[in-house]
């Protein structure tokens, strides 16, 4: 199986992006900050390799 180069970024955009938008729409600031922090941590871990 080929190594999918951008699969992790796609998961980030789909999961963390939608969750962040939903949290901002509901004005749940703690949840929005949590998803933003988890998303940044996830991207950092992916590019650290």
C-alpha positions as CSV (number, residue, x, y, z in Angstrom):
1,X,0.0,0.0,0.0
2,X,1.3,3.5,-0.9
3,X,2.0,5.9,1.9
4,X,-0.7,8.6,1.6
5,X,1.2,11.8,2.0
6,X,-1.7,14.1,3.0
7,X,-4.0,11.7,4.7
8,X,-3.2,13.1,8.2
9,X,-3.9,16.7,7.0
10,X,-7.2,15.6,5.5
11,X,-8.2,14.0,8.9
12,X,-7.2,17.2,10.6
13,X,-9.2,19.4,8.4
14,X,-12.3,17.2,8.5
15,X,-12.3,16.4,12.2
16,X,-10.8,19.3,14.0
17,X,-12.0,21.9,11.5
18,X,-15.6,20.9,11.7
19,X,-15.4,20.5,15.5
20,X,-13.8,23.9,15.8
21,X,-16.5,25.6,13.6
22,X,-19.3,23.9,15.6
23,X,-17.8,25.0,18.9
24,X,-17.4,28.6,17.7
25,X,-21.0,28.6,16.3
26,X,-22.3,27.5,19.7
27,X,-20.0,30.0,21.4
28,X,-18.5,27.3,23.5
29,X,-15.1,29.0,23.9
30,X,-13.5,26.3,26.1
31,X,-14.3,23.6,23.6
32,X,-13.2,25.7,20.7
33,X,-9.8,26.3,22.5
34,X,-9.5,22.6,23.2
35,X,-10.1,21.6,19.6
36,X,-7.7,24.3,18.3
37,X,-5.0,23.2,20.7
38,X,-5.5,19.5,19.8
39,X,-5.4,20.3,16.1
40,X,-2.2,22.3,16.4
41,X,-0.6,19.5,18.5
42,X,-1.7,16.9,15.9
43,X,-0.2,18.9,13.0
44,X,3.0,19.5,15.0
45,X,3.3,15.7,15.7
46,X,2.7,14.9,12.0
47,X,5.4,17.2,10.7
48,X,7.9,16.5,13.4
49,X,8.7,13.1,11.9
